[in-house]
Structures are given as structure tokens and as C-alpha cells.
């Protein structure tokens, strides 16, 4: 209560000389002037002109003024309801009164309480004159929210303290309820606006559109890539609840439906939601949704050495695949590296291998992954290979290279879990290592050539996914690795993968410069455990052939091999000729 209002109130109760008094003296004078009377002798005239409710609230506040009268303590119970509504205007006076030192004994405490309540009643009387009846209820609700601070400052006696503690508890519960409501509302906004965890509901009158694509599961959300393996503007959002409920995994080929927005919705409703959510899931990998929950995990399948051969020989004039069948036989589940310097013909070899697999082994699902390649090579591969070509050209950021490679190998794993035979041709794993080195955050452990130590693990994980599964299914990976590029980083990347493969085909730049293709260096090329892929007779003849070629240098060996292959129509005829003419026939008994 401000000083002019206190002076006006003191004048009404008969206090003289108020112009020179301070605020505390005015309050004490008002209290002293009221003590001889009935506690409200000068007030009936004012209360008569008020409305019934305002007068009742004012009387409820005055009944607590003479705190020394024991018979007035019972009036506190009757004024509890109106006292809560009066606490907001009483805060200022309560704060002024709380600055005075509290009395040590009970009489001093009651005196301080009487002073505080007198100022509160005075301010209530002044404000009640200007309060409208229509605003009484609203002001009471508003005043209750400010009760905790006022009650903490004006507590003096046990009765008043208990009442105010009860108000504090009530306000605290209301505050907690308000906070919970705000949290729920914010969670609802995140869920509805950004699609946090809830699923989109499909109504009966909604118009849906079928969609299909590859599922890409990220940290806290998932998308159906509808335009390939790269992110696009038409991707479909999938909630994590749907992913967990249906047992979906990264790389699943899913079909479903999305809701077509009604007229007027697309303009203003989905401003925060860029992607249309998936409202219905129809199939997973071409089968029912229920079958996806009970499939095995790729990491728990038992890997074996390759024991089923992938024959690459096609036509007599296609010498590349015939040489690979003799020097580096490939089986289902092979992990092969084609080590090649630049301009040695590795891309042509990959094309020949891809065409041979689609022709001789149509049961295998072929995937050609081109990372950081030239756009014209991508077009040439798409037109020459009858398989799935997944590409990310060199003009795209490194993060696109890594995401394409990861999603492609996850797609291959999902097919292997179904018992399928998958062949992945990667060109090249060196460029994939460069992309991971540029895209991944620095770990602080830098190897020679500026290669981060953490950038070598993801490409190794890609190559290590190749395996032959015991109970059916296989994943064959044939990757190219670049050497002799003049980059120390490429050498570090190749040395990291050198011992991970179980088959290796090495190309020689000097042979390629002589325009001899395939430019295969015969002696360092080969396959581990190749006896599992060849028959005993064939293995003995191939062993004899390699003994003959090992005595020659790389140029003479490939020249001799190519000249003899041109004279025969197929590898079987060539091996028969070798068994008859090659020296060392007595060594067949050793095997």
C-alpha cells in the first residue's frame, strides 16, 4: 500500500498530523486509533455503499485486525475463503511489513502479525471500492496463484502459518500439474509436427497412394528411399514405432501406402513436416509383414569357406573370364580383391565378371556399387550390365558415397537372410576409404598419408560382410583396390585390406602398357582353399600349369597363357592339352 493511501486511511480513522509521518508510523497510528473502538467503528459507512460480496470480503479481512482479542480468532475460519482471494493485493504490504525485525516472544509476534494484517486490510478496502462484481471471481482465481510468496512473507502465528502452508501445497500441486501439461503439450507438438514416435493414423475417407523403396534406418528415424539408394525429396518417413513393432531392418525392401493430402492441407498444414509419413505397411522383402519378425540375424549366421563355384567362362573369345577361372577361381561367398594400378583395365574386368554372373548364374542377385566414379562410367555400366547398379559419382559429397555403400551392403545382407545368393561388385574400396576419411570426424589418430585411423574400419566392415552361409545363402564381394597411384594414403588403405580377402587378382601396369588385356600378373594372383572349388583332377592340372608359369616372368607368363587359350575353345580343352604337354606329370600322384 502506498504512502498517500495510508495517509487517506489515517485521516478517515481520525489520526492527526499525518503529513509528517513515515509509513511505519502511519501503520502504528492506524492500529492505535482502532483499538478503543469495535474494530470497525469508522468502517460501516464505507461498507454500506459496497456490493454484498465486496463488503463480505472486507469484513472477513477486518475480523483479523485486533489480534490480541481471543474471541476474534474464530473469525479466521470464516474468512479463509475470502482471504485467499485477497492475498494478491496484500503482497506489497506484506513485503514491507516483513522487513521489520520479528519479535522474539509471542506478544511481539502477534503485534507484528497485527501490523501486517492491518496493512493488508487497508489495501483490500481501497481496492475493493474499484472492483466490479463481474471481475470478483476472476480476481480471486488470479490472486490464488500469488499466495505462496505472500504466505511465506506474512507468516507469524501458528494458525495463519498452517492456513498458508495448505495454500502453498495447493499451489504447488497446481504448478506441477501445469508443468506436466506443458511437457505433454510440447511432446505432442514434437510428435505431431515432427513425427517423433507416433504413427500416422489412417481414416476411412483418406485417399492413399502406394509407395515402395528401400528402408534406411538412421539414429532416431527411418525413411523409405523411393528414388534409389540416395536421399530424395519424395522419400517417405517411417516412425520408429513401426520399425520396432514389425521388426524392420535397414535395407529392407518395403511396400506400403501414404496418405494423399486433401485440398488446402499441403499449403499450410505440413510446413514443419517435410516428408509424408507411411500410414500402412503391406510387404517386407516381397513377403508378409509377419515373416519379417522371425527371420535370422545376419551376424549370427555361420560362415564357411566357399565351396560352390561361380563359373565365369562364357564364350571362347572372352579371354578375361577364362583367365580368371584358371588363375583365381571364384566361389559363392568369396571375398576377392582386384589389385590394380590406374589404367590397367579393372573396370572392363568388372563388366566382364558381371555379365558372366548374370549369364551363368541367374539365381544370384547381382549388385554393382560404384563409389566416387565418373558419370560416363556409371552410364556405361548401367547399359552393359544386366543387374542392379548403385552409383554415387565423384561430384557428390563424401557423405553420399558412404551412405550409398552402407545401404547397399545392408540390402545385400537382408537378401542373404532370406537364403539368397548375392554378388556385390565394388569399384573401388580405395575410393570408399577416402570418402570415409573425408566424411568422418577426426579422431586425433592420423596415419601416414593423412588417413584417420577410424576411417579404415567401415570399408573393412563392408568387405568383411562377404561369407558363405552354412544353411544356405551367400554374399560374394569382389572389390577393386588401387595401387601405384603416388598417394601414400591409397597405399595405407590397401595395406589395411590386403590380408582380409581370400582371393586376389593382381593387374600389372607394364603389361597393360603393352596393350595386353587382361593385364594379369599370374604369379601373385590366386585363391585361398581353391581345392574346395576344383575337382581333384582339375586341381592337379591347374597346379601343374602354375608350376610352369612360375618359371617365367609376368610378361612371358601372360603371353604364353593367352596364346594357348586362343588355340582352344574352352577351358576344359585347354586343361586337357596342358595335362598332355606340360612337364611334371609325375607330380599328379602327390595330389
Buried (B, 14 or more C-beta within 10 A) or exposed (E): BEEEBBBEBBEBBEBEEBEEBEBBBBBBBBBEBBEEEEBBEBBEEBBEEBEEBBBBBBBBBBBBBBBEEEEBEEBBEEBEEBBBBBBBBBBBBBBBBBEEEEBEEEEEBBBBBBBBBBBBBBBBBBBBEEBEEEEBEEBBEEBBBBBBBBBBBBBBBEEBBEBBBBBBEBBEEEEEEEEEEEEEEEEEEBBEEEBBBBBBEEEEEBEEEEBEBBBBBEEEBBBBBBEBBBBEEEBBBBBBEBBEEBBBBBBBBBBBBBBEBEEEEEEEEBEEBEBBBBBBBEBBBEEEBEBBEEBBEBEEBEBBBBEEBBBBBBEBEBBBBBBBBBBBBBBBBBBBBBBBBEEBBBBEBBBBBBBBBBBBBEEBBBBBBBBBBEEEBBEEBBEEBEBBBBBBBBEBEBBBBBBBBBBBBBBBBBBBBBEBBBBBBBBBBBBBBBBBBBBBEEEEEEBEEEBBBBBBBBBBEBBBBBBBBEEEBBBBBBBBBBBBEEBEBBBBBBEBBEEBBBBBBBBBBEBBEEEBBBBBBBBEBBBBEBBBBBEEEBBBBBBBBBEBBEEBEBBEBBBBBBEBBEEBEBBEEBBEBBBEEBEEEEEBEEE
